[in-house]
Amino acid sequence: MSLNRQSSFQKREEDGKGALYLVATPIGNLEDMTFRAVRTLKECDIIAAEDTRQTRKLLTHFEISPPMLFSYHEHNKAASGPELIRYIIEGKNLALVSDAGLPAISDPGSDLVKLAIAEGIAVIPIPGANAALSSLIVSGLSTERFTFIGFLPRERKDILTVLSPIQASHGTLLLYESPHRIIKTLGFINEMLGNRQVVLARELTKRYEEFVRGSVEECLAWLAEHPPIGEYCVVIEGASEVEEQKERDAWWQEISVQEHVTHYEESGLDRKEAMRKAASDRGVSKRDVYNALL
């Protein structure tokens, strides 16, 4: 991509284009809506929403009547995205909102941003509430470095693919999870990352806001007696310096998967056992090693 410079609030060349505003909305408590967000939604020509029914409630509360309210979500983004960009090119200002929090994080808003940038459209953030960062700052875990994972995939092999590269990451990890999958996900975390300290944050900014802090196993025991309710943000302690150093010192770090398997074959193991051993070293499934050898 070639160099792209945007001066959001300086006079731009008169190209007739509007702008794309990414407007944060409350994650629970309506008092978290900013004055700037309300003004922006009132002034924009179009509001694009992940769920128009949910957004209408918000707009009604703040007495906002947009000229146009569009549906833009994962299942219609391929068709709606270019249409919305066309409106902006024609001179209309568009505000994008998600169901809650900052748009373009773990939702299709990021695709609309890419389309806008490709067309030379100014993309302007209107900051506000965010579940992941709100959970992080009250977690008691390190805030110096962190990695946001979003939602983990559903299949075991895909989960292993996501978690394996960050096993030795020294930074705090953040992910979102539903109440139906939180117990299973904690099991994967325990398996892949160990019995680390975690924080289960739920119902953020709402009446029943709750933070459960403890080890993975302690949190699993808690959930066994207190069935999960509400959407969760999980904050996970980063790897210790000992774990990080151990990972760096692993003898196989600088060799390919093929060379890793060959090493064990030359030591006397059959190919199947060599693949299993290499997979164990790398913290991935045997199928991942098999696919890497194809």
Solvent accessible surface area in square Angstrom, and as a share of the most:
residue,aa,sasa,rsa
1,M,212,0.95
2,S,94,0.60
3,L,174,0.87
4,N,73,0.38
5,R,194,0.71
6,Q,72,0.32
7,S,26,0.17
8,S,29,0.19
9,F,154,0.64
10,Q,120,0.53
11,K,178,0.75
12,R,97,0.35
13,E,155,0.69
14,E,146,0.65
15,D,83,0.43
16,G,50,0.49
17,K,60,0.25
18,G,5,0.05
19,A,1,0.01
20,L,0,0.00
21,Y,44,0.17
22,L,26,0.13
23,V,0,0.00
24,A,4,0.03
25,T,5,0.03
26,P,11,0.07
27,I,24,0.12
28,G,32,0.30
29,N,59,0.30
30,L,71,0.36
31,E,156,0.70
32,D,57,0.30
33,M,19,0.09
34,T,52,0.30
35,F,194,0.81
36,R,81,0.30
37,A,0,0.00
38,V,24,0.14
39,R,120,0.44
40,T,7,0.04
41,L,0,0.00
42,K,112,0.47
43,E,110,0.49
44,C,5,0.03
45,D,48,0.25
46,I,0,0.00
47,I,0,0.00
48,A,0,0.00
49,A,0,0.00
50,E,53,0.24
51,D,39,0.20
52,T,34,0.20
53,R,183,0.67
54,Q,87,0.39
55,T,5,0.03
56,R,140,0.51
57,K,141,0.60
58,L,20,0.10
59,L,6,0.03
60,T,103,0.60
61,H,107,0.48
62,F,45,0.19
63,E,149,0.67
64,I,10,0.05
65,S,107,0.69
66,P,31,0.19
67,P,99,0.62
68,M,55,0.24
69,L,35,0.17
70,F,42,0.17
71,S,44,0.28
72,Y,5,0.02
73,H,53,0.24
74,E,92,0.41
75,H,170,0.76
76,N,38,0.19
77,K,55,0.23
78,A,92,0.71
79,A,78,0.61
80,S,14,0.09
81,G,0,0.00
82,P,75,0.47
83,E,65,0.29
84,L,0,0.00
85,I,9,0.05
86,R,114,0.42
87,Y,38,0.15
88,I,0,0.00
89,I,68,0.35
90,E,105,0.47
91,G,34,0.33
92,K,67,0.28
93,N,51,0.26
94,L,0,0.00
95,A,0,0.00
96,L,4,0.02
97,V,3,0.02
98,S,10,0.07
99,D,65,0.34
100,A,49,0.38
101,G,4,0.03
102,L,48,0.24
103,P,7,0.04
104,A,26,0.20
105,I,63,0.32
106,S,60,0.39
107,D,28,0.14
108,P,8,0.05
109,G,2,0.02
110,S,43,0.28
111,D,48,0.25
112,L,0,0.00
113,V,25,0.14
114,K,137,0.58
115,L,72,0.36
116,A,0,0.00
117,I,57,0.29
118,A,87,0.67
119,E,79,0.35
120,G,48,0.46
121,I,6,0.03
122,A,8,0.06
123,V,19,0.11
124,I,4,0.02
125,P,83,0.52
126,I,3,0.01
127,P,81,0.51
128,G,34,0.33
129,A,18,0.14
130,N,14,0.07
131,A,25,0.19
132,A,5,0.04
133,L,82,0.41
134,S,36,0.23
135,S,0,0.00
136,L,3,0.02
137,I,126,0.64
138,V,61,0.35
139,S,4,0.03
140,G,77,0.74
141,L,34,0.17
142,S,61,0.39
143,T,71,0.41
144,E,162,0.73
145,R,135,0.49
146,F,92,0.38
147,T,54,0.32
148,F,71,0.30
149,I,35,0.18
150,G,3,0.03
151,F,113,0.47
152,L,11,0.05
153,P,42,0.27
154,R,170,0.62
155,E,106,0.47
156,R,121,0.44
157,K,93,0.40
158,D,48,0.25
159,I,0,0.00
160,L,7,0.03
161,T,77,0.45
162,V,50,0.29
163,L,0,0.00
164,S,14,0.09
165,P,103,0.65
166,I,29,0.14
167,Q,44,0.20
168,A,18,0.14
169,S,30,0.20
170,H,62,0.27
171,G,6,0.06
172,T,1,0.01
173,L,0,0.00
174,L,1,0.00
175,L,0,0.00
176,Y,31,0.12
177,E,6,0.03
178,S,25,0.16
179,P,25,0.16
180,H,169,0.75
181,R,28,0.10
182,I,0,0.00
183,I,81,0.41
184,K,113,0.48
185,T,1,0.01
186,L,0,0.00
187,G,32,0.30
188,F,17,0.07
189,I,0,0.00
190,N,43,0.22
191,E,97,0.43
192,M,20,0.09
193,L,8,0.04
194,G,28,0.27
195,N,74,0.38
196,R,18,0.07
197,Q,83,0.37
198,V,1,0.01
199,V,3,0.02
200,L,2,0.01
201,A,1,0.00
202,R,36,0.13
203,E,39,0.17
204,L,16,0.08
205,T,38,0.22
206,K,95,0.40
207,R,212,0.77
208,Y,139,0.53
209,E,78,0.35
210,E,53,0.24
211,F,52,0.22
212,V,24,0.14
213,R,133,0.49
214,G,9,0.08
215,S,10,0.07
216,V,0,0.00
217,E,92,0.41
218,E,109,0.49
219,C,1,0.00
220,L,44,0.22
221,A,61,0.47
222,W,90,0.32
223,L,5,0.03
224,A,83,0.64
225,E,135,0.61
226,H,77,0.34
227,P,100,0.63
228,P,29,0.18
229,I,109,0.55
230,G,18,0.17
231,E,110,0.49
232,Y,12,0.05
233,C,3,0.02
234,V,0,0.00
235,V,0,0.00
236,I,0,0.00
237,E,64,0.29
238,G,11,0.11
239,A,2,0.01
240,S,54,0.35
241,E,122,0.55
242,V,117,0.68
243,E,73,0.33
244,E,31,0.14
245,Q,80,0.35
246,K,154,0.65
247,E,55,0.25
248,R,137,0.50
249,D,95,0.49
250,A,23,0.18
251,W,126,0.44
252,W,26,0.09
253,Q,71,0.31
254,E,163,0.73
255,I,54,0.27
256,S,55,0.36
257,V,31,0.18
258,Q,81,0.36
259,E,93,0.42
260,H,0,0.00
261,V,0,0.00
262,T,43,0.25
263,H,85,0.38
264,Y,24,0.09
265,E,55,0.25
266,E,142,0.64
267,S,80,0.52
268,G,67,0.64
269,L,66,0.33
270,D,95,0.49
271,R,106,0.39
272,K,143,0.61
273,E,58,0.26
274,A,0,0.00
275,M,21,0.09
276,R,116,0.42
277,K,75,0.32
278,A,0,0.00
279,A,4,0.03
280,S,74,0.48
281,D,44,0.23
282,R,48,0.18
283,G,17,0.16
284,V,37,0.21
285,S,25,0.16
286,K,79,0.33
287,R,148,0.54
288,D,35,0.18
289,V,2,0.01
290,Y,108,0.41
291,N,74,0.38
292,A,61,0.47
293,L,37,0.18
294,L,155,0.77
